[in-house]
Amino acid sequence: MSHTMVIFGASGDLTSRKLIPALYRQFHRGRLPKPTRIVGVARSVFSSEQWRSQLAETTSKYVKGDFETDAWNAFADQIHYQPGDIGNDQDFHQLAEKLTEIEESPTTDRVYYLSTMPQLYPVAISQLGKAGLNIDTHGRRRVVIEKPFGTDLATARHLNEAIHQTFREDQIYRIDHYLGKETVQNMLVLRFGNTIFEPLWNRNYIDHVQITVAEEVKVGRRGDYYDKSGVLRDMFQNHLFQLMMVTAMEAPVRYTGEFVRDEKVKVLQAVRPYKGSDFAEFGVRGQYDGYRNEEGIPEESQTETFAALKLYIDNWRWRGVPFYLRSGKAMSCRTTQIVIQFREPPHMLFGDSKSYRPEANRLVIQIQPAEGMQLHFQSKVPDSDMKLRLSELDFQFDSNGKELPDAYQRLLLDALTGDPGLFARSDEVEQAWRIVDPIISAWKSPAAPTLYNYEPGMWGPTQSSEWMNEQGRNWFDVCPII
Ligand SMILES: NC(=O)c1ccc[n+]([C@@H]2O[C@H](COP(=O)([O-])OP(=O)(O)OC[C@H]3O[C@@H](n4cnc5c(N)ncnc54)[C@H](OP(=O)(O)O)[C@@H]3O)[C@@H](O)[C@H]2O)c1
């Protein structure tokens, strides 16, 4: 079976930094279906040869040791460029002609990857429809849509409706690269490939769950976009919710796309909506010092660069177990981690409660940049009376010392071969917006809770730690050792 990937936004950052390196690496490892042609589309005018030589330069930079000239030349033979404006009907007819010319067979499967500005997604989709490029009576036709998918529930719905006029839901692949990460997929294996965790994975043994996506960087040159978005749109609605879903979902009947997605969306459906004073009490918002002096940020900006939320999942497994989600920019370090905090033993026999209060068990799942897990437990201090100390079992998720594959490698291959399991479905995206929309509105209203400042390099505002302490809990503020 032959394949074509058409990339709209061929001259952009994502294409050169992620998409082409990921496709090249899969080709290099012999995993890209043969033949797979790549057709780039953007308004910039250059020839296929010029695009290939630009990509050779950028790819060698991003794939480092994996770059081999012979392999690249063989891969680059399948790369083509077609100048075109998404707003121009004629350009789509020319694209259709180009595709027919380079594809040997009408049964070729095609993926259209929209790696361009979000406002162009509906236009590109409608143009593909008008040019008949969506029809899959012979080869399959799929469309990959980058994040962000809408900016709130209304725009996400509108976008879904617009896309559904041209493509069926089973042709649509909404990307959230977090799901392509090996460590996120390992969560599913940890939970459903073992028997020892699942009996404990519920309200009877777990006190709470913490999910942190911390960035060390500030807004940089993305200020204009970021100030309109804020951390809830930028991180919670997509990445943090994906991590919450894989942590909290029930075991699917089978490990196939629809069964997995059915279970994931049920988690979001069970999230208790905020109401009344919840908007102030169930979260902390912050902005790092100096944010308002960044390029593109208004002097009076009230945009959060940090947020912590407490969510409840009202179902049999999780009723009463808080899920603490937090994310921020300019934090202590870059880390994405999930902490499963178990309950304390019902009756503590050891330790003098005045001098040492044993910490309860904790499972720390490191998603990035460290990739592994640590199980914290109490053990006896050797040659002591009955003194306890916190010990850990440490698992490093590496692949024999080699770098783990980039998330896009797996996702691009899944899109080419038609496996939608790691992509978001329309109901999932809409449900995620249904949860964050009211929080965003409440936090923008005159009754919004205080926007606390924090020093760059901290774990958010001090009020975030105080808020946890008031609930008898602590954030697990530990930078991973890599
Ligand atoms: N970069 C990342 O790391 C990253 C990460 C996650 C998600 N994303 C998402 O991925 C998408 C692309 O991001 P990016 O950073 O690559 O953006 P970018 O560097 O600004 O690239 C945008 C691309 O769209 C093309 N384009 C703009 N208007 C066009 C038109 N009318 N017709 C045809 N092509 C047009 C541009 O090429 P011409 O000017 O030559 O036409 C360019 O190739 C965005 O939705 C972004 O949110 C990016």
The ligand as an ORCA input file, in Angstrom:
! r2SCAN-3c Opt
* xyz 0 1
  N       5.956     25.002     16.424
  C       5.625     24.194     17.385
  O       6.457     23.697     18.159
  C       4.194     23.793     17.580
  C       3.871     22.963     18.653
  C       2.552     22.546     18.835
  C       1.591     22.981     17.945
  N       1.911     23.807     16.917
  C       0.864     24.219     15.988
  O       1.258     23.885     14.666
  C       0.793     24.848     13.736
  C       1.978     25.380     12.949
  O       2.874     26.008     13.837
  P       4.272     26.604     13.370
  O       4.985     26.977     14.617
  O       4.941     25.709     12.412
  O       3.800     27.930     12.617
  P       4.635     28.837     11.600
  O       6.109     28.622     11.760
  O       4.102     30.214     11.740
  O       4.223     28.256     10.171
  C       2.998     28.527      9.565
  C       3.014     27.921      8.173
  O       1.768     28.183      7.543
  C       2.041     28.657      6.215
  N       0.949     29.530      5.786
  C       0.516     30.669      6.361
  N      -0.511     31.178      5.675
  C      -0.731     30.347      4.634
  C      -1.648     30.343      3.560
  N      -2.574     31.297      3.418
  N      -1.594     29.346      2.664
  C      -0.662     28.357      2.790
  N       0.226     28.307      3.802
  C       0.201     29.289      4.697
  C       3.366     29.394      6.341
  O       4.048     29.434      5.129
  P       4.041     30.651      4.087
  O       4.191     31.908      4.849
  O       5.218     30.313      3.209
  O       2.769     30.537      3.357
  C       4.103     28.447      7.278
  O       4.647     27.385      6.538
  C       0.072     25.910     14.577
  O      -1.288     25.614     14.607
  C       0.645     25.724     15.965
  O      -0.288     26.108     16.960
  C       3.202     24.221     16.709
*
